[in-house]
């Protein structure tokens, strides 16, 4: 299959990671508006310490009586020191926006679909090389 003919499961159960080993994170004390930053304390080189920043913005009531969406994001950053000595910050960022009138089931369905977009074989060529076909 390809991206243009992709199919995802509606109403699916969440995908579970298997194998591997657990990576423990701890608070860093870095100030994040509406969020927190956590890092891997076992990464002894500060320059390449992996970290996650999560943010949450609650819906707000507008003057016309409508509400804004809840906005949540999580970014995992994996710094890498290149052969020339410079540092790059490889990352994955996940964002979700949900209107307050949406049900918990509707919000969870967004998570399920998003998870599939990251892992489904139909999206492999897109993530590997940016293929849009």
N, CA, C and O atoms as CSV, one atom per row, in Angstrom:
chain,resi,resn,atom,element,x,y,z
A,1,UNK,N,N,0.843,-1.186,0.000
A,1,UNK,CA,C,0.000,0.000,0.000
A,1,UNK,C,C,0.885,1.244,0.000
A,1,UNK,O,O,2.089,1.181,0.247
A,2,UNK,N,N,0.256,2.353,-0.281
A,2,UNK,CA,C,0.985,3.611,-0.276
A,2,UNK,C,C,0.174,4.655,0.466
A,2,UNK,O,O,-0.968,4.411,0.854
A,3,UNK,N,N,0.769,5.807,0.657
A,3,UNK,CA,C,0.113,6.899,1.359
A,3,UNK,C,C,-1.197,7.283,0.674
A,3,UNK,O,O,-2.194,7.545,1.347
A,4,UNK,N,N,-1.201,7.320,-0.662
A,4,UNK,CA,C,-2.397,7.733,-1.395
A,4,UNK,C,C,-3.537,6.726,-1.276
A,4,UNK,O,O,-4.698,7.074,-1.488
A,5,UNK,N,N,-3.211,5.483,-0.939
A,5,UNK,CA,C,-4.234,4.447,-0.758
A,5,UNK,C,C,-4.256,3.945,0.679
A,5,UNK,O,O,-4.641,2.803,0.934
A,6,UNK,N,N,-3.851,4.782,1.609
A,6,UNK,CA,C,-3.717,4.373,3.007
A,6,UNK,C,C,-5.063,3.983,3.602
A,6,UNK,O,O,-6.111,4.487,3.199
A,7,UNK,N,N,-5.010,3.078,4.564
A,7,UNK,CA,C,-6.198,2.735,5.344
A,7,UNK,C,C,-5.782,2.628,6.801
A,7,UNK,O,O,-4.724,2.091,7.128
A,8,UNK,N,N,-6.642,3.153,7.669
A,8,UNK,CA,C,-6.407,3.109,9.109
A,8,UNK,C,C,-7.622,2.485,9.775
A,8,UNK,O,O,-8.719,2.525,9.219
A,9,UNK,N,N,-7.446,1.921,10.931
A,9,UNK,CA,C,-8.533,1.265,11.645
A,9,UNK,C,C,-9.298,2.259,12.510
A,9,UNK,O,O,-8.719,2.934,13.360
A,10,UNK,N,N,-10.599,2.340,12.283
A,10,UNK,CA,C,-11.476,3.173,13.116
A,10,UNK,C,C,-11.942,2.328,14.288
A,10,UNK,O,O,-12.308,1.167,14.104
A,11,UNK,N,N,-11.936,2.890,15.486
A,11,UNK,CA,C,-12.368,2.151,16.656
A,11,UNK,C,C,-11.384,1.089,17.110
A,11,UNK,O,O,-11.758,0.170,17.838
A,12,UNK,N,N,-10.147,1.202,16.695
A,12,UNK,CA,C,-9.126,0.209,17.048
A,12,UNK,C,C,-8.702,0.348,18.503
A,12,UNK,O,O,-8.891,1.397,19.119
A,13,UNK,N,N,-8.133,-0.707,19.040
A,13,UNK,CA,C,-7.520,-0.612,20.357
A,13,UNK,C,C,-6.138,-0.005,20.172
A,13,UNK,O,O,-5.562,-0.078,19.087
A,14,UNK,N,N,-5.612,0.590,21.222
A,14,UNK,CA,C,-4.311,1.260,21.137
A,14,UNK,C,C,-3.198,0.253,20.872
A,14,UNK,O,O,-3.199,-0.862,21.394
A,15,UNK,N,N,-2.260,0.678,20.053
A,15,UNK,CA,C,-1.077,-0.137,19.786
A,15,UNK,C,C,-0.190,-0.131,21.028
A,15,UNK,O,O,-0.061,0.894,21.697
A,16,UNK,N,N,0.410,-1.251,21.328
A,16,UNK,CA,C,1.291,-1.348,22.484
A,16,UNK,C,C,2.700,-1.688,22.025
A,16,UNK,O,O,2.901,-2.604,21.227
A,17,UNK,N,N,3.663,-0.947,22.531
A,17,UNK,CA,C,5.060,-1.237,22.228
A,17,UNK,C,C,5.458,-2.521,22.953
A,17,UNK,O,O,5.046,-2.756,24.089
A,18,UNK,N,N,6.261,-3.345,22.288
A,18,UNK,CA,C,6.745,-4.576,22.900
A,18,UNK,C,C,8.261,-4.655,22.735
A,18,UNK,O,O,8.837,-4.027,21.846
A,19,UNK,N,N,8.886,-5.426,23.592
A,19,UNK,CA,C,10.338,-5.575,23.527
A,19,UNK,C,C,11.037,-4.326,24.032
A,19,UNK,O,O,10.404,-3.443,24.611
A,20,UNK,N,N,12.325,-4.254,23.814
A,20,UNK,CA,C,13.092,-3.085,24.225
A,20,UNK,C,C,13.270,-3.010,25.727
A,20,UNK,O,O,12.982,-3.963,26.452
A,21,UNK,N,N,13.744,-1.872,26.181
A,21,UNK,CA,C,13.918,-1.641,27.613
A,21,UNK,C,C,13.379,-0.260,27.966
A,21,UNK,O,O,13.353,0.639,27.125
A,22,UNK,N,N,12.958,-0.101,29.195
A,22,UNK,CA,C,12.342,1.146,29.648
A,22,UNK,C,C,13.384,2.257,29.759
A,22,UNK,O,O,14.511,2.025,30.198
A,23,UNK,N,N,12.996,3.459,29.358
A,23,UNK,CA,C,13.828,4.650,29.526
A,23,UNK,C,C,13.165,5.484,30.619
A,23,UNK,O,O,12.024,5.917,30.461
A,24,UNK,N,N,13.866,5.711,31.717
A,24,UNK,CA,C,13.309,6.487,32.820
A,24,UNK,C,C,13.580,7.974,32.612
A,24,UNK,O,O,14.679,8.359,32.213
A,25,UNK,N,N,12.583,8.802,32.881
A,25,UNK,CA,C,12.691,10.252,32.772
A,25,UNK,C,C,12.483,10.880,34.142
A,25,UNK,O,O,11.843,10.289,35.012
A,26,UNK,N,N,13.031,12.088,34.332
A,26,UNK,CA,C,12.872,12.829,35.584
A,26,UNK,C,C,12.731,14.309,35.255
A,26,UNK,O,O,13.230,14.779,34.232
A,27,UNK,N,N,12.050,15.035,36.124
A,27,UNK,CA,C,11.879,16.475,35.939
A,27,UNK,C,C,13.228,17.166,35.859
A,27,UNK,O,O,14.168,16.802,36.565
A,28,UNK,N,N,13.315,18.175,34.985
A,28,UNK,CA,C,14.575,18.902,34.818
A,28,UNK,C,C,14.602,20.224,35.567
A,28,UNK,O,O,15.677,20.739,35.874
A,29,UNK,N,N,13.444,20.772,35.863
A,29,UNK,CA,C,13.396,22.097,36.479
A,29,UNK,C,C,13.381,23.219,35.461
A,29,UNK,O,O,13.311,24.391,35.831
A,30,UNK,N,N,13.446,22.872,34.170
A,30,UNK,CA,C,13.360,23.876,33.107
A,30,UNK,C,C,11.949,24.445,33.119
A,30,UNK,O,O,10.975,23.694,33.163
A,31,UNK,N,N,11.837,25.760,33.079
A,31,UNK,CA,C,10.535,26.415,33.096
A,31,UNK,C,C,9.868,26.294,31.723
A,31,UNK,O,O,10.437,26.703,30.711
A,32,UNK,N,N,8.663,25.729,31.699
A,32,UNK,CA,C,7.880,25.570,30.479
A,32,UNK,C,C,6.489,26.120,30.752
A,32,UNK,O,O,5.806,25.647,31.661
A,33,UNK,N,N,6.060,27.114,29.978
A,33,UNK,CA,C,4.728,27.684,30.160
A,33,UNK,C,C,3.691,26.604,29.882
A,33,UNK,O,O,3.713,25.971,28.827
A,34,UNK,N,N,2.787,26.395,30.827
A,34,UNK,CA,C,1.719,25.390,30.717
A,34,UNK,C,C,2.249,23.973,30.523
A,34,UNK,O,O,1.589,23.153,29.884
A,35,UNK,N,N,3.414,23.674,31.059
A,35,UNK,CA,C,3.943,22.335,30.864
A,35,UNK,C,C,5.137,22.017,31.731
A,35,UNK,O,O,5.464,22.732,32.678
A,36,UNK,N,N,5.775,20.919,31.375
A,36,UNK,CA,C,6.979,20.468,32.085
A,36,UNK,C,C,7.981,19.910,31.082
A,36,UNK,O,O,7.634,19.569,29.951
A,37,UNK,N,N,9.224,19.827,31.525
A,37,UNK,CA,C,10.285,19.210,30.746
A,37,UNK,C,C,10.874,18.107,31.595
A,37,UNK,O,O,11.158,18.298,32.778
A,38,UNK,N,N,11.057,16.940,30.977
A,38,UNK,CA,C,11.678,15.808,31.659
A,38,UNK,C,C,12.816,15.300,30.779
A,38,UNK,O,O,12.766,15.426,29.555
A,39,UNK,N,N,13.839,14.728,31.406
A,39,UNK,CA,C,14.967,14.205,30.635
A,39,UNK,C,C,15.414,12.870,31.209
A,39,UNK,O,O,14.936,12.428,32.254
A,40,UNK,N,N,16.342,12.244,30.501
A,40,UNK,CA,C,16.883,10.948,30.900
A,40,UNK,C,C,18.124,11.203,31.751
A,40,UNK,O,O,19.183,11.522,31.210
A,41,UNK,N,N,18.014,11.068,33.075
A,41,UNK,CA,C,19.168,11.359,33.929
A,41,UNK,C,C,20.352,10.421,33.705
A,41,UNK,O,O,21.482,10.772,34.043
A,42,UNK,N,N,20.115,9.242,33.145
A,42,UNK,CA,C,21.215,8.307,32.877
A,42,UNK,C,C,22.021,8.687,31.644
A,42,UNK,O,O,23.088,8.119,31.410
A,43,UNK,N,N,21.529,9.642,30.845
A,43,UNK,CA,C,22.317,10.160,29.719
A,43,UNK,C,C,23.363,11.107,30.310
A,43,UNK,O,O,23.052,12.264,30.595
A,44,UNK,N,N,24.581,10.640,30.494
A,44,UNK,CA,C,25.583,11.394,31.241
A,44,UNK,C,C,26.147,12.591,30.487
A,44,UNK,O,O,26.638,13.527,31.117
A,45,UNK,N,N,26.091,12.589,29.165
A,45,UNK,CA,C,26.574,13.727,28.386
A,45,UNK,C,C,25.410,14.709,28.207
A,45,UNK,O,O,24.456,14.420,27.484
A,46,UNK,N,N,25.491,15.847,28.856
A,46,UNK,CA,C,24.410,16.839,28.807
A,46,UNK,C,C,24.070,17.226,27.371
A,46,UNK,O,O,22.913,17.506,27.057
A,47,UNK,N,N,25.074,17.242,26.504
A,47,UNK,CA,C,24.860,17.677,25.118
A,47,UNK,C,C,23.945,16.748,24.340
A,47,UNK,O,O,23.301,17.174,23.381
A,48,UNK,N,N,23.879,15.492,24.735
A,48,UNK,CA,C,23.064,14.522,24.011
A,48,UNK,C,C,21.954,13.924,24.887
A,48,UNK,O,O,21.415,12.862,24.576
A,49,UNK,N,N,21.627,14.600,25.961
A,49,UNK,CA,C,20.597,14.101,26.870
A,49,UNK,C,C,19.221,14.200,26.220
A,49,UNK,O,O,18.789,15.281,25.819
A,50,UNK,N,N,18.545,13.072,26.121
A,50,UNK,CA,C,17.198,13.026,25.547
A,50,UNK,C,C,16.205,13.669,26.508
A,50,UNK,O,O,16.328,13.538,27.726
A,51,UNK,N,N,15.216,14.367,25.942
A,51,UNK,CA,C,14.232,15.021,26.797
A,51,UNK,C,C,12.873,15.087,26.123
A,51,UNK,O,O,12.748,14.967,24.904
A,52,UNK,N,N,11.868,15.280,26.951
A,52,UNK,CA,C,10.484,15.426,26.490
A,52,UNK,C,C,9.920,16.702,27.096
A,52,UNK,O,O,10.101,16.970,28.284
A,53,UNK,N,N,9.236,17.485,26.272
A,53,UNK,CA,C,8.503,18.652,26.757
A,53,UNK,C,C,7.032,18.429,26.457
A,53,UNK,O,O,6.660,18.169,25.313
A,54,UNK,N,N,6.203,18.529,27.473
A,54,UNK,CA,C,4.753,18.406,27.289
A,54,UNK,C,C,4.091,19.711,27.700
A,54,UNK,O,O,4.508,20.359,28.660
A,55,UNK,N,N,3.040,20.092,26.953
A,55,UNK,CA,C,2.312,21.331,27.226
A,55,UNK,C,C,0.817,21.071,27.139
A,55,UNK,O,O,0.361,20.230,26.364
A,56,UNK,N,N,0.065,21.805,27.946
A,56,UNK,CA,C,-1.391,21.692,27.949
A,56,UNK,C,C,-1.998,23.087,28.073
A,56,UNK,O,O,-1.693,23.824,29.010
A,57,UNK,N,N,-2.859,23.444,27.121
A,57,UNK,CA,C,-3.574,24.721,27.184
A,57,UNK,C,C,-5.060,24.414,27.222
A,57,UNK,O,O,-5.611,23.856,26.273
A,58,UNK,N,N,-5.703,24.778,28.315
A,58,UNK,CA,C,-7.124,24.507,28.488
A,58,UNK,C,C,-7.959,25.400,27.570
A,58,UNK,O,O,-7.507,26.478,27.185
A,59,UNK,N,N,-9.183,24.963,27.212
A,59,UNK,CA,C,-10.070,25.801,26.410
A,59,UNK,C,C,-10.404,27.073,27.181
A,59,UNK,O,O,-10.408,27.079,28.412
A,60,UNK,N,N,-10.679,28.136,26.458
A,60,UNK,CA,C,-11.088,29.369,27.125
A,60,UNK,C,C,-12.366,29.892,26.485
A,60,UNK,O,O,-12.622,29.682,25.300
A,61,UNK,N,N,-13.156,30.574,27.297
A,61,UNK,CA,C,-14.420,31.157,26.851
A,61,UNK,C,C,-14.146,32.485,26.163
A,61,UNK,O,O,-13.512,33.370,26.737
A,62,UNK,N,N,-14.622,32.619,24.940
A,62,UNK,CA,C,-14.462,33.866,24.193
A,62,UNK,C,C,-15.627,34.807,24.474
A,62,UNK,O,O,-16.653,34.390,25.012
A,63,UNK,N,N,-15.471,36.056,24.117
A,63,UNK,CA,C,-16.491,37.071,24.409
A,63,UNK,C,C,-17.818,36.789,23.704
A,63,UNK,O,O,-18.861,37.267,24.150
A,64,UNK,N,N,-17.796,36.026,22.614
A,64,UNK,CA,C,-19.045,35.719,21.910
A,64,UNK,C,C,-19.741,34.474,22.456
A,64,UNK,O,O,-20.739,34.029,21.889
A,65,UNK,N,N,-19.229,33.905,23.550
A,65,UNK,CA,C,-19.843,32.748,24.185
A,65,UNK,C,C,-19.352,31.409,23.671
A,65,UNK,O,O,-19.807,30.369,24.146
A,66,UNK,N,N,-18.435,31.403,22.714
A,66,UNK,CA,C,-17.878,30.145,22.208
A,66,UNK,C,C,-16.579,29.824,22.945
A,66,UNK,O,O,-16.014,30.670,23.638
A,67,UNK,N,N,-16.127,28.606,22.782
A,67,UNK,CA,C,-14.897,28.159,23.437
A,67,UNK,C,C,-13.806,27.865,22.417
A,67,UNK,O,O,-14.084,27.459,21.289
A,68,UNK,N,N,-12.576,28.074,22.829
A,68,UNK,CA,C,-11.432,27.648,22.025
A,68,UNK,C,C,-11.207,26.160,22.273
A,68,UNK,O,O,-11.825,25.578,23.165
A,69,UNK,N,N,-10.337,25.553,21.500
A,69,UNK,CA,C,-10.014,24.139,21.669
A,69,UNK,C,C,-8.972,23.958,22.766
A,69,UNK,O,O,-8.166,24.850,23.032
A,70,UNK,N,N,-9.002,22.798,23.390
A,70,UNK,CA,C,-7.923,22.359,24.263
A,70,UNK,C,C,-6.750,22.016,23.346
A,70,UNK,O,O,-6.944,21.375,22.313
A,71,UNK,N,N,-5.542,22.432,23.709
A,71,UNK,CA,C,-4.366,22.143,22.892
A,71,UNK,C,C,-3.319,21.445,23.750
A,71,UNK,O,O,-2.907,21.948,24.795
A,72,UNK,N,N,-2.901,20.274,23.280
A,72,UNK,CA,C,-1.878,19.514,23.987
A,72,UNK,C,C,-0.782,19.141,23.008
A,72,UNK,O,O,-1.044,18.843,21.843
A,73,UNK,N,N,0.448,19.160,23.496
A,73,UNK,CA,C,1.568,18.763,22.646
A,73,UNK,C,C,2.632,18.067,23.481
A,73,UNK,O,O,2.783,18.318,24.677
A,74,UNK,N,N,3.355,17.192,22.816
A,74,UNK,CA,C,4.488,16.506,23.440
A,74,UNK,C,C,5.589,16.412,22.393
A,74,UNK,O,O,5.340,16.022,21.252
A,75,UNK,N,N,6.807,16.770,22.787
A,75,UNK,CA,C,7.954,16.699,21.879
A,75,UNK,C,C,9.063,15.886,22.534
A,75,UNK,O,O,9.465,16.160,23.665
A,76,UNK,N,N,9.548,14.892,21.814
A,76,UNK,CA,C,10.699,14.101,22.252
A,76,UNK,C,C,11.893,14.552,21.431
A,76,UNK,O,O,11.865,14.497,20.202
A,77,UNK,N,N,12.952,15.002,22.116
A,77,UNK,CA,C,14.147,15.519,21.442
A,77,UNK,C,C,15.315,14.582,21.718
A,77,UNK,O,O,15.573,14.190,22.856
A,78,UNK,N,N,16.013,14.236,20.638
A,78,UNK,CA,C,17.174,13.347,20.730
A,78,UNK,C,C,18.365,14.062,20.086
A,78,UNK,O,O,18.583,13.931,18.882
A,79,UNK,N,N,19.140,14.820,20.877
A,79,UNK,CA,C,20.287,15.535,20.312
A,79,UNK,C,C,21.334,14.578,19.757
A,79,UNK,O,O,21.502,13.460,20.243
A,80,UNK,N,N,22.034,15.046,18.725
A,80,UNK,CA,C,23.088,14.235,18.104
A,80,UNK,C,C,24.250,15.151,17.763
A,80,UNK,O,O,24.063,16.213,17.170
A,81,UNK,N,N,25.449,14.732,18.141
A,81,UNK,CA,C,26.657,15.474,17.776
A,81,UNK,C,C,27.156,14.908,16.453
A,81,UNK,O,O,27.451,13.718,16.341
A,82,UNK,N,N,27.244,15.778,15.457
A,82,UNK,CA,C,27.660,15.363,14.126
A,82,UNK,C,C,29.177,15.233,14.028
A,82,UNK,O,O,29.907,15.666,14.920
A,83,UNK,N,N,29.637,14.639,12.943
A,83,UNK,CA,C,31.070,14.411,12.734
A,83,UNK,C,C,31.856,15.716,12.755
A,83,UNK,O,O,33.019,15.717,13.159
A,84,UNK,N,N,31.253,16.835,12.329
A,84,UNK,CA,C,31.957,18.122,12.317
A,84,UNK,C,C,31.929,18.825,13.669
A,84,UNK,O,O,32.445,19.934,13.803
A,85,UNK,N,N,31.321,18.179,14.685
A,85,UNK,CA,C,31.275,18.743,16.029
A,85,UNK,C,C,30.028,19.558,16.326
A,85,UNK,O,O,29.796,19.920,17.480
A,86,UNK,N,N,29.223,19.856,15.320
A,86,UNK,CA,C,27.990,20.604,15.554
A,86,UNK,C,C,26.913,19.674,16.113
A,86,UNK,O,O,26.992,18.453,15.977
A,87,UNK,N,N,25.921,20.270,16.734
A,87,UNK,CA,C,24.847,19.499,17.346
A,87,UNK,C,C,23.541,19.781,16.620
A,87,UNK,O,O,23.222,20.928,16.306
A,88,UNK,N,N,22.794,18.722,16.361
A,88,UNK,CA,C,21.450,18.852,15.808
A,88,UNK,C,C,20.472,18.270,16.816
A,88,UNK,O,O,20.853,17.464,17.665
A,89,UNK,N,N,19.227,18.672,16.722
A,89,UNK,CA,C,18.205,18.235,17.669
A,89,UNK,C,C,17.095,17.516,16.905
A,89,UNK,O,O,16.097,18.123,16.518
A,90,UNK,N,N,17.285,16.219,16.697
A,90,UNK,CA,C,16.249,15.412,16.057
A,90,UNK,C,C,15.068,15.318,17.013
A,90,UNK,O,O,15.254,15.169,18.220
A,91,UNK,N,N,13.841,15.405,16.473
A,91,UNK,CA,C,12.691,15.368,17.371
A,91,UNK,C,C,11.456,14.836,16.675
A,91,UNK,O,O,11.362,14.800,15.449
A,92,UNK,N,N,10.512,14.426,17.507
A,92,UNK,CA,C,9.166,14.135,17.043
A,92,UNK,C,C,8.233,14.944,17.925
A,92,UNK,O,O,8.367,14.972,19.148
A,93,UNK,N,N,7.283,15.602,17.271
A,93,UNK,CA,C,6.323,16.447,17.985
A,93,UNK,C,C,4.922,15.927,17.697
A,93,UNK,O,O,4.556,15.696,16.544
A,94,UNK,N,N,4.159,15.749,18.740
A,94,UNK,CA,C,2.781,15.285,18.615
A,94,UNK,C,C,1.882,16.377,19.178
A,94,UNK,O,O,2.095,16.852,20.293
A,95,UNK,N,N,0.872,16.775,18.399
A,95,UNK,CA,C,-0.060,17.810,18.846
A,95,UNK,C,C,-1.485,17.313,18.653
A,95,UNK,O,O,-1.789,16.590,17.704
A,96,UNK,N,N,-2.342,17.715,19.569
A,96,UNK,CA,C,-3.758,17.373,19.462
A,96,UNK,C,C,-4.576,18.563,19.910
A,96,UNK,O,O,-4.269,19.192,20.922
A,97,UNK,N,N,-5.621,18.874,19.152
A,97,UNK,CA,C,-6.558,19.935,19.510
A,97,UNK,C,C,-7.950,19.333,19.523
A,97,UNK,O,O,-8.366,18.684,18.563
A,98,UNK,N,N,-8.672,19.551,20.622
A,98,UNK,CA,C,-10.011,18.981,20.778
A,98,UNK,C,C,-10.943,20.053,21.352
A,98,UNK,O,O,-10.612,20.724,22.330
A,99,UNK,N,N,-12.107,20.198,20.727
A,99,UNK,CA,C,-13.102,21.151,21.226
A,99,UNK,C,C,-13.738,20.588,22.488
A,99,UNK,O,O,-13.921,19.375,22.589
A,100,UNK,N,N,-14.083,21.443,23.458
A,100,UNK,CA,C,-14.642,20.969,24.726
A,100,UNK,C,C,-15.949,20.188,24.585
A,100,UNK,O,O,-16.288,19.419,25.484
A,101,UNK,N,N,-16.683,20.355,23.505
A,101,UNK,CA,C,-17.921,19.606,23.322
A,101,UNK,C,C,-17.664,18.199,22.782
A,101,UNK,O,O,-18.592,17.396,22.685
A,102,UNK,N,N,-16.422,17.898,22.433
A,102,UNK,CA,C,-16.075,16.556,21.965
A,102,UNK,C,C,-16.048,15.604,23.152
A,102,UNK,O,O,-15.687,15.986,24.266
A,103,UNK,N,N,-16.431,14.370,22.896
A,103,UNK,CA,C,-16.440,13.369,23.964
A,103,UNK,C,C,-15.030,12.834,24.208
A,103,UNK,O,O,-14.133,13.004,23.382
A,104,UNK,N,N,-14.857,12.189,25.351
A,104,UNK,CA,C,-13.569,11.541,25.652
A,104,UNK,C,C,-13.265,10.471,24.613
A,104,UNK,O,O,-12.107,10.275,24.247
A,105,UNK,N,N,-14.297,9.776,24.134
A,105,UNK,CA,C,-14.102,8.744,23.117
A,105,UNK,C,C,-13.612,9.360,21.807
A,105,UNK,O,O,-12.757,8.778,21.138
A,106,UNK,N,N,-14.135,10.521,21.434
A,106,UNK,CA,C,-13.686,11.191,20.215
A,106,UNK,C,C,-12.230,11.625,20.338
A,106,UNK,O,O,-11.462,11.502,19.384
A,107,UNK,N,N,-11.846,12.131,21.507
A,107,UNK,CA,C,-10.456,12.536,21.733
A,107,UNK,C,C,-9.527,11.323,21.686
A,107,UNK,O,O,-8.443,11.391,21.107
A,108,UNK,N,N,-9.949,10.220,22.292
A,108,UNK,CA,C,-9.150,8.994,22.277
A,108,UNK,C,C,-8.999,8.459,20.859
A,108,UNK,O,O,-7.942,7.939,20.501
A,109,UNK,N,N,-10.051,8.585,20.048
A,109,UNK,CA,C,-9.982,8.120,18.655
A,109,UNK,C,C,-8.902,8.888,17.887
A,109,UNK,O,O,-8.214,8.313,17.044
A,110,UNK,N,N,-8.751,10.183,18.174
A,110,UNK,CA,C,-7.677,10.952,17.543
A,110,UNK,C,C,-6.314,10.368,17.906
A,110,UNK,O,O,-5.435,10.255,17.051
A,111,UNK,N,N,-6.141,9.997,19.171
A,111,UNK,CA,C,-4.878,9.375,19.597
A,111,UNK,C,C,-4.628,8.077,18.839
A,111,UNK,O,O,-3.512,7.814,18.389
A,112,UNK,N,N,-5.668,7.275,18.704
A,112,UNK,CA,C,-5.541,5.981,18.032
A,112,UNK,C,C,-5.174,6.159,16.561
A,112,UNK,O,O,-4.287,5.474,16.052
A,113,UNK,N,N,-5.852,7.073,15.885
A,113,UNK,CA,C,-5.551,7.337,14.476
A,113,UNK,C,C,-4.127,7.891,14.339
A,113,UNK,O,O,-3.381,7.472,13.454
A,114,UNK,N,N,-3.752,8.830,15.212
A,114,UNK,CA,C,-2.409,9.400,15.171
A,114,UNK,C,C,-1.335,8.357,15.377
A,114,UNK,O,O,-0.305,8.382,14.703
A,115,UNK,N,N,-1.563,7.441,16.301
A,115,UNK,CA,C,-0.612,6.370,16.561
A,115,UNK,C,C,-0.433,5.503,15.327
A,115,UNK,O,O,0.685,5.112,14.990
A,116,UNK,N,N,-1.535,5.205,14.656
A,116,UNK,CA,C,-1.452,4.402,13.440
A,116,UNK,C,C,-0.687,5.136,12.341
A,116,UNK,O,O,0.064,4.517,11.588
A,117,UNK,N,N,-0.873,6.449,12.247
A,117,UNK,CA,C,-0.158,7.214,11.221
A,117,UNK,C,C,1.355,7.141,11.433
A,117,UNK,O,O,2.118,7.219,10.470
A,118,UNK,N,N,1.790,6.992,12.670
A,118,UNK,CA,C,3.211,6.869,12.958
A,118,UNK,C,C,3.740,5.472,12.666
A,118,UNK,O,O,4.918,5.318,12.346
A,119,UNK,N,N,2.887,4.445,12.771
A,119,UNK,CA,C,3.367,3.069,12.700
A,119,UNK,C,C,2.868,2.270,11.508
A,119,UNK,O,O,3.490,1.269,11.152
A,120,UNK,N,N,1.787,2.666,10.888
A,120,UNK,CA,C,1.175,1.879,9.824
A,120,UNK,C,C,2.093,1.775,8.606
A,120,UNK,O,O,2.764,2.740,8.240
A,121,UNK,N,N,2.114,0.607,7.991
A,121,UNK,CA,C,2.976,0.361,6.830
A,121,UNK,C,C,2.674,1.300,5.664
A,121,UNK,O,O,3.567,1.606,4.873
A,122,UNK,N,N,1.424,1.763,5.548
A,122,UNK,CA,C,1.063,2.685,4.470
A,122,UNK,C,C,1.816,4.011,4.563
A,122,UNK,O,O,1.934,4.729,3.570
A,123,UNK,N,N,2.317,4.334,5.737
A,123,UNK,CA,C,3.009,5.599,5.955
A,123,UNK,C,C,4.529,5.442,6.008
A,123,UNK,O,O,5.242,6.431,6.180
A,124,UNK,N,N,5.039,4.209,5.862
A,124,UNK,CA,C,6.472,3.946,5.985
A,124,UNK,C,C,7.300,4.773,5.013
A,124,UNK,O,O,8.291,5.386,5.412
A,125,UNK,N,N,6.909,4.799,3.743
A,125,UNK,CA,C,7.684,5.541,2.747
A,125,UNK,C,C,7.625,7.042,2.989
A,125,UNK,O,O,8.582,7.763,2.704
A,126,UNK,N,N,6.504,7.507,3.512
A,126,UNK,CA,C,6.399,8.927,3.845
A,126,UNK,C,C,7.395,9.285,4.938
A,126,UNK,O,O,8.146,10.251,4.798
A,127,UNK,N,N,7.413,8.507,6.042
A,127,UNK,CA,C,8.328,8.811,7.148
A,127,UNK,C,C,9.781,8.572,6.761
A,127,UNK,O,O,10.667,9.280,7.240
A,128,UNK,N,N,10.043,7.596,5.910
A,128,UNK,CA,C,11.423,7.282,5.531
A,128,UNK,C,C,12.014,8.297,4.574
A,128,UNK,O,O,13.175,8.681,4.716
A,129,UNK,N,N,11.230,8.738,3.602
A,129,UNK,CA,C,11.800,9.623,2.589
A,129,UNK,C,C,10.904,10.747,2.114
A,129,UNK,O,O,11.254,11.471,1.182
A,130,UNK,N,N,9.743,10.901,2.748
A,130,UNK,CA,C,8.847,11.985,2.368
A,130,UNK,C,C,7.955,11.670,1.165
A,130,UNK,O,O,7.342,12.574,0.598
A,131,UNK,N,N,7.877,10.403,0.773
A,131,UNK,CA,C,7.067,10.020,-0.383
A,131,UNK,C,C,5.610,10.379,-0.155
A,131,UNK,O,O,5.039,10.052,0.885
A,132,UNK,N,N,5.010,11.052,-1.128
A,132,UNK,CA,C,3.600,11.414,-1.061
A,132,UNK,C,C,2.735,10.519,-1.960
A,132,UNK,O,O,1.543,10.770,-2.138
A,133,UNK,N,N,3.343,9.489,-2.514
A,133,UNK,CA,C,2.570,8.595,-3.391
A,133,UNK,C,C,2.349,7.246,-2.744
A,133,UNK,O,O,1.719,6.372,-3.339
